[in-house]
């Protein structure tokens, strides 16, 4: 009876030895038949304010990974940095070609571990993002230059186990930070004065065919310093800045001083000013400041109570407004509006100047002698 129990005892010892090996190894992971596809994530449960942006970073062509394989024979290779190829694969010693494109770092680590488990005993794999590929982000709507932007960042060394890092640094070396919404808006030339910054939309592909959408209120960030509104971005994010239904002049001035607004804009000032032409003014400049940048009124000729503002709208239409101007007016939409890029300010002539110019034009063809004759006839 004792002899019959020996095989069972032998199996138990082997099992314990194997278990002990996993315990002592600490980094060894039992291979599992996990799919290479990302874990399903519901858009409704997805968080855009994840503590660590690398938790949902999807690998792609151009990423450089630091892959360390414990127990790999040193005669095979000493290479530890591997670039993700255009097809989303990495070519690894012994394991061969492994697909990691579209996976998170933990998922890629598991897939690589599975690949090595087929060619060696008890492998231990650690995958780190060494250098991320430049981000490609689409910006649409009320920004100065809509389009697709490449947001590069390099020199990153972050471990998948580093879950305690802050949201913006995440262990980025060289003082670099993870790209945020405000930075990309600034790269797109900044928002326009008609932007609705309370309802900025960010769309993000989750890697499983679904898209998560969130609305960002950057006004809250300006008002209360809520940094959570300035979210970190991922490659292939889409930012849509809607047009505001109504623009508050006082708010527009405050928004224009933010980092995601243009620093300066260019407007054209024509008519009765001292230095007519193209001028640069701060992004939060009003009509008064635009006229001041052109040297101010030509007081002998200008109609200082009425100014025309011509604006090329984003839909291609042109609006023309005659504004009852006042130098003492506070910023408001009626008589001292905030200027926009490409505005044309027309300072009209005064009534007396118009009469004088008309008489001058009428008399000009007669020359000096003709003018003298007309004046003599007036007194006869």
C-alpha positions in Angstrom: 0.0 0.0 0.0 2.9 2.3 0.8 4.4 1.5 -2.6 1.3 2.5 -4.4 1.3 5.9 -2.8 4.8 6.7 -3.9 3.8 8.0 -7.4 1.3 10.4 -5.9 3.9 11.6 -3.4 6.4 12.0 -6.3 3.9 14.1 -8.3 3.2 16.2 -5.3 6.9 17.0 -4.8 7.2 18.0 -8.4 4.2 20.2 -8.2 5.5 21.9 -5.1 8.9 22.3 -6.7 7.4 23.9 -9.7 5.2 26.2 -7.5 8.3 27.0 -5.4 10.1 27.9 -8.6 7.4 30.4 -9.6 7.4 31.9 -6.0 11.2 32.3 -5.9 11.3 33.7 -9.4 8.8 36.4 -8.4 8.6 37.7 -12.0 7.6 34.5 -13.6 4.1 34.5 -15.0 2.1 31.4 -15.9 1.3 31.4 -19.6 -2.3 31.7 -20.4 -4.2 31.4 -23.7 -5.1 35.0 -23.8 -6.2 36.5 -27.1 -4.0 39.0 -28.7 -6.9 41.4 -29.0 -7.4 44.2 -26.5 -9.7 43.5 -23.6 -13.3 44.8 -24.3 -13.9 48.3 -22.8 -17.3 49.8 -22.7 -17.3 53.5 -23.8 -19.7 54.3 -20.9 -17.2 53.0 -18.4 -14.1 54.4 -20.0 -12.3 57.2 -18.0 -10.6 60.0 -19.9 -8.8 61.0 -16.6 -6.9 57.8 -16.1 -4.2 58.2 -13.5 -1.6 56.6 -15.8 -1.9 57.4 -19.5 0.0 54.2 -20.3 -2.8 52.1 -19.0 -4.6 52.5 -22.3 -1.8 53.4 -24.6 -2.2 51.3 -27.7 1.1 50.2 -29.4 1.7 51.0 -33.0 4.3 51.3 -35.8 7.2 53.5 -34.6 7.0 52.7 -30.9 10.3 51.4 -29.5 10.0 48.8 -26.8 12.5 47.7 -24.2 12.0 43.9 -23.9 13.9 41.9 -21.3 13.6 38.1 -21.3 15.0 36.3 -18.3 16.7 33.0 -18.9 17.3 33.9 -22.6 20.7 32.3 -23.6 23.2 35.2 -23.9 24.6 33.6 -27.0 21.3 34.3 -28.8 21.4 38.1 -28.6 22.1 41.0 -26.3 19.5 43.3 -28.0 16.8 44.6 -25.8 15.3 47.5 -27.8 12.9 46.6 -30.6 10.9 48.8 -32.9 7.3 48.0 -33.8 7.2 47.4 -37.5 4.7 48.9 -40.0 2.5 45.8 -39.7 2.4 46.1 -35.9 4.9 43.3 -35.2 8.2 43.0 -33.4 10.8 40.5 -34.5 12.2 38.8 -31.4 15.1 36.4 -31.0 13.9 32.7 -30.7 10.3 33.8 -30.5 10.2 35.2 -34.0 7.6 37.6 -35.3 5.0 38.6 -32.6 2.1 41.0 -33.3 1.7 43.7 -30.7 0.0 46.5 -32.7 -3.2 47.7 -31.1 -2.3 46.2 -27.7 -1.7 47.8 -24.4 1.7 47.3 -22.7 0.4 44.6 -20.3 -1.3 42.8 -23.2 1.8 42.9 -25.3 3.8 41.6 -22.4 1.5 38.6 -22.1 1.5 37.9 -25.9 5.3 38.0 -25.9 5.4 35.7 -22.9 3.2 33.2 -24.6 5.5 33.3 -27.6 8.6 32.5 -25.6 6.8 29.8 -23.6 6.7 27.8 -26.8 10.5 27.8 -27.2 11.9 27.9 -23.7 11.0 26.8 -20.2 9.7 29.2 -17.6 10.5 32.6 -19.4 10.0 35.9 -17.6 9.2 38.9 -19.8 9.2 42.6 -19.0 8.0 45.1 -21.6 8.6 48.8 -21.3 7.9 51.7 -23.6 11.3 53.1 -24.4 10.3 55.7 -27.0 6.7 56.3 -28.1 5.9 57.2 -31.7 4.7 60.8 -32.4 1.0 61.3 -31.7 -1.3 62.0 -34.6 -4.3 64.1 -33.5 -7.1 65.6 -35.6 -8.4 69.0 -34.6 -11.6 70.4 -36.1 -14.0 73.2 -35.6 -13.3 76.7 -34.1 -9.5 76.7 -34.2 -7.3 78.9 -36.2 -5.8 76.1 -38.3 -8.0 73.0 -38.3 -6.3 69.8 -39.5 -4.2 66.8 -38.4 -1.2 67.5 -36.2 1.8 65.4 -35.2 2.7 65.9 -31.5 6.1 64.4 -31.0 7.7 63.4 -27.7 10.8 61.3 -27.2 13.1 60.0 -24.4 10.4 58.2 -22.5 11.2 55.2 -20.2 8.1 54.0 -18.3 7.5 50.6 -16.7 4.1 49.0 -16.8 4.3 48.5 -13.1 4.7 52.3 -12.5 1.0 52.9 -11.5 1.8 55.6 -8.9 3.1 58.2 -11.4 1.3 61.5 -11.8 -1.1 62.0 -14.8 1.1 64.4 -16.6 4.6 63.1 -16.0 4.2 59.3 -15.9 7.9 59.0 -15.5 8.8 60.8 -18.7 12.5 61.5 -18.8 14.1 64.8 -19.7 11.3 66.8 -18.1 8.9 65.9 -20.8 5.2 65.7 -20.1 2.3 63.8 -21.7 0.6 65.9 -24.3 -2.5 67.6 -23.1 -5.6 69.1 -24.7 -4.5 72.7 -24.2 -1.1 72.1 -25.8 -2.6 70.6 -29.0 -5.2 73.4 -29.3 -2.3 75.9 -29.1 -0.4 73.9 -31.8 -3.5 74.3 -34.0 -3.1 78.1 -33.7 -5.4 78.4 -30.7 -9.2 78.7 -30.6 -11.2 81.4 -32.3 -13.1 84.0 -30.4 -16.3 82.2 -31.4 -15.3 78.9 -29.8 -17.5 77.2 -27.2 -14.8 76.1 -24.7 -17.5 74.7 -22.4 -18.4 71.8 -24.8 -15.2 70.7 -26.4 -15.6 67.1 -27.6 -12.8 64.5 -27.6 -13.3 61.2 -29.4 -11.1 58.2 -28.7 -10.8 54.8 -30.4 -10.7 52.1 -27.7 -9.0 49.5 -29.9 -12.1 47.2 -30.0 -14.1 49.0 -32.7 -15.8 51.3 -30.2 -15.3 55.0 -29.7 -15.4 56.8 -26.3 -16.6 60.4 -26.3 -16.3 63.0 -23.6 -17.1 66.7 -23.3 -14.5 69.0 -21.8 -15.2 72.4 -20.1 -12.0 74.5 -20.3 -13.9 77.4 -18.9 -13.9 75.5 -15.6 -10.2 75.2 -15.8 -9.8 79.0 -16.3 -12.3 79.8 -13.6 -11.4 77.4 -10.8 -8.1 75.8 -11.9 -9.7 72.4 -12.5 -6.7 70.6 -14.2 -8.8 67.5 -14.8 -10.5 69.3 -17.7 -7.1 69.5 -19.5 -7.0 65.8 -20.2 -4.0 63.9 -21.6 -4.4 62.8 -25.2 -3.7 59.6 -27.1 -2.6 59.1 -30.7 -5.6 59.3 -33.2 -7.7 61.3 -30.8 -10.2 63.7 -32.5 -10.8 67.1 -31.0 -13.9 69.0 -32.1 -14.3 72.6 -30.9 -17.9 73.8 -31.5 -19.1 77.3 -32.2 -20.7 79.2 -29.4 -24.3 80.3 -29.7 -23.5 83.6 -28.0 -20.2 85.3 -27.3 -19.7 87.2 -24.1 -17.1 90.0 -24.7 -15.9 90.0 -21.1 -15.4 86.2 -21.1 -13.8 86.3 -24.5 -11.1 88.6 -23.2 -10.3 86.3 -20.3 -10.3 83.2 -22.6 -8.0 85.0 -25.0 -5.3 85.2 -22.3 -5.2 81.4 -21.9 -2.4 79.3 -23.3 -4.8 77.6 -25.8 -5.7 80.9 -27.5 -3.5 82.7 -30.1 -1.1 85.2 -28.6 -1.6 87.7 -31.4 -3.9 88.2 -34.3 -3.7 90.4 -37.4 -6.3 92.9 -38.5 -6.5 95.5 -41.2 -7.2 99.1 -40.3 -8.0 101.4 -43.2 -9.4 104.9 -43.6 -8.7 107.9 -41.4 -6.0 106.7 -39.0 -2.5 107.8 -38.7 -0.9 104.5 -39.9 -3.4 102.5 -41.9 -2.5 99.0 -42.9 -2.0 95.5 -41.4 -1.4 95.6 -37.6 -0.8 92.9 -35.0 -2.7 93.1 -31.7 -3.1 90.8 -28.7 -5.6 88.0 -29.2 -8.0 89.6 -26.6 -7.8 93.1 -28.3 -10.9 95.2 -28.7 -11.9 97.6 -31.5 -10.3 100.4 -29.5 -7.0 98.7 -29.3 -7.1 97.9 -33.0 -7.5 101.6 -33.9 -4.8 102.4 -31.4 -2.4 100.0 -33.0 -2.8 101.9 -36.2 -1.7 105.2 -34.5 -5.2 106.3 -33.6 -7.6 108.5 -35.4 -6.6 111.3 -37.7 -8.5 113.7 -35.6 -8.7 116.3 -38.4 -10.4 114.0 -40.8 -12.0 111.0 -39.0 -15.5 110.5 -37.9 -14.7 109.3 -34.4 -18.2 108.3 -33.5 -18.8 105.8 -36.2 -16.6 102.9 -37.4 -17.3 100.0 -39.7 -16.2 96.5 -38.9 -16.0 94.0 -41.8 -15.6 90.4 -40.9 -15.0 87.3 -43.0 -17.0 84.5 -41.4 -15.8 80.9 -41.3 -18.6 79.8 -43.6 -17.3 82.1 -46.3 -19.9 84.9 -45.8 -18.9 88.5 -45.1 -20.6 90.6 -42.4 -20.4 94.4 -42.3 -21.4 96.4 -39.1 -21.5 100.1 -38.5 -20.6 100.5 -34.8 -21.4 103.6 -32.7 -17.9 103.9 -31.4 -16.8 105.4 -28.1 -13.2 105.6 -26.8 -14.6 105.3 -23.3 -16.6 102.1 -24.0 -15.9 99.0 -22.0 -15.5 95.7 -24.0 -18.9 94.7 -25.3 -20.4 93.4 -28.5 -22.2 96.7 -29.3 -19.7 99.5 -29.5 -16.3 98.0 -28.6 -16.3 94.3 -29.7 -13.4 91.9 -29.4 -11.6 91.6 -32.7 -11.0 88.4 -34.7 -8.2 87.3 -37.0 -8.6 88.9 -40.4 -11.1 91.7 -39.3 -11.0 94.9 -41.3 -11.6 98.1 -39.4 -12.8 101.0 -41.6 -12.6 104.5 -40.0 -14.8 106.8 -42.1 -14.3 110.5 -42.9 -16.2 113.1 -41.0 -19.0 115.0 -42.8 -16.9 118.2 -43.0 -14.0 116.2 -44.5 -16.2 114.6 -47.0 -17.5 118.1 -48.2 -13.9 119.4 -48.3 -12.7 116.4 -50.3 -15.6 116.8 -52.7 -14.9 120.4 -53.3 -11.2 119.7 -53.7 -11.9 117.0 -56.2 -14.2 119.2 -58.2 -11.7 122.1 -58.3 -8.7 120.0 -59.0 -9.1 119.9 -62.8 -9.2 123.7 -63.1 -5.8 124.3 -61.7 -4.7 127.3 -59.6 -5.9 129.9 -62.1 -9.3 128.3 -62.5 -9.8 128.1 -58.7 -8.9 131.8 -58.4 -11.4 132.7 -61.1 -14.2 130.8 -59.4 -13.5 132.4 -56.0 -13.6 135.9 -57.7 -16.9 135.1 -59.3 -18.3 134.0 -55.9 -17.8 137.5 -54.6 -19.1 139.4 -57.6 
